[in-house]
Amino acid sequence: MTTQEILQKYFTAIHAGGWEDYITDDFTLIINNLDNVMHGKQAYLNGAGQFYRGTTAVEIKEQFIDGNKATVLARYTLSLPNGTIGYCDVAEFLSFGNDKLTAATIIFDSAPFTDFT
């Protein structure tokens, strides 16, 4: 599969189910700064899974692909149990290999997200 195909399938699977299948066992995640690095598939599944459960949609606003790397500007729709809707804009720098996501650096402004929750 091409990087474009894997990227599209992964983002579609976030709310359709099966996104976990696109993550390698030796996955590396960096969130907002180089001091917040997590290693391993399970760490990503726990963190991303919690975030994804609080979202109802994701829209890719922009994407740039170069070989096995992609940069995505995404807007996630957040939904609280009381019906409140919010948005979280995220810059995602993704690496792929063997038809899976191998690493991600995710950058977002945590203030609006914290205010929403």
C-alpha positions in Angstrom: 0.0 0.0 0.0 1.1 3.6 -0.5 1.5 6.0 2.3 -1.6 7.8 1.1 -3.7 4.6 1.2 -2.5 3.7 4.7 -3.1 7.2 5.9 -6.7 7.2 4.6 -7.5 3.8 6.0 -6.1 4.7 9.4 -8.1 7.9 9.7 -11.2 6.2 8.4 -10.8 3.4 11.0 -10.6 5.9 13.9 -14.4 6.0 14.0 -15.3 3.0 11.9 -13.2 0.6 14.1 -9.9 -1.2 13.6 -7.5 1.7 13.9 -5.4 -0.4 16.3 -4.5 -2.7 13.5 -2.5 0.1 11.8 0.0 0.5 14.7 3.3 -1.3 14.9 4.4 -3.0 18.2 7.5 -0.7 18.4 5.5 2.5 17.9 7.0 5.8 19.2 4.8 8.8 20.2 5.8 12.3 21.0 3.2 14.7 22.3 3.8 18.5 22.2 7.5 18.3 23.2 10.5 16.1 23.2 10.1 15.5 27.0 6.9 13.6 26.5 7.9 10.4 24.6 6.1 7.1 24.8 7.2 3.8 23.3 5.2 0.8 22.4 1.9 0.0 20.8 0.0 -0.4 24.1 1.0 3.1 25.3 -0.4 4.6 22.1 -3.5 2.5 22.2 -4.2 3.6 25.7 -3.7 7.3 25.1 -5.1 7.6 21.6 -8.0 5.2 22.5 -9.0 7.5 25.4 -8.9 10.5 23.1 -10.7 8.9 20.2 -13.5 7.7 22.5 -14.2 11.3 23.3 -14.4 12.2 19.6 -17.2 11.7 17.1 -15.4 12.7 13.9 -12.0 13.7 12.4 -11.6 15.9 9.3 -8.3 16.1 7.5 -7.9 19.8 6.7 -4.5 19.4 5.0 -2.1 16.6 4.3 1.4 16.5 2.9 3.1 13.2 1.9 6.8 12.6 1.3 7.7 9.0 0.8 6.8 7.1 4.0 6.2 10.3 6.0 3.0 12.4 6.2 2.0 15.6 7.9 -1.6 16.0 8.6 -3.6 19.0 10.0 -6.7 17.4 11.5 -9.7 18.7 13.3 -11.3 16.3 15.8 -14.9 16.9 16.9 -15.2 16.4 20.6 -18.4 15.4 22.3 -19.1 15.4 26.1 -21.9 13.2 27.5 -24.0 16.3 28.2 -24.1 17.1 24.5 -21.5 19.8 24.4 -19.5 19.9 21.2 -16.0 21.2 20.8 -13.0 21.0 18.4 -9.4 20.1 18.7 -7.0 21.0 15.9 -4.0 18.8 15.8 -0.8 18.8 13.7 0.4 15.2 13.2 3.8 14.2 11.8 3.5 10.5 11.0 5.9 7.8 9.8 4.9 4.6 8.1 6.5 1.2 7.4 5.3 -2.2 6.3 1.7 -0.8 5.8 1.5 0.5 9.4 2.0 3.6 11.4 5.5 3.4 13.1 5.7 6.8 14.8 3.9 10.0 15.5 4.6 13.5 16.8 1.4 15.2 17.7 1.2 18.9 18.5 -1.9 20.7 19.7 -2.9 23.6 22.0 -3.9 21.9 25.2 -5.7 25.0 26.6 -8.9 24.8 24.5 -9.0 21.0 25.0 -8.6 21.4 28.8 -11.3 24.1 28.9 -13.6 21.8 27.0 -13.2 18.9 29.3 
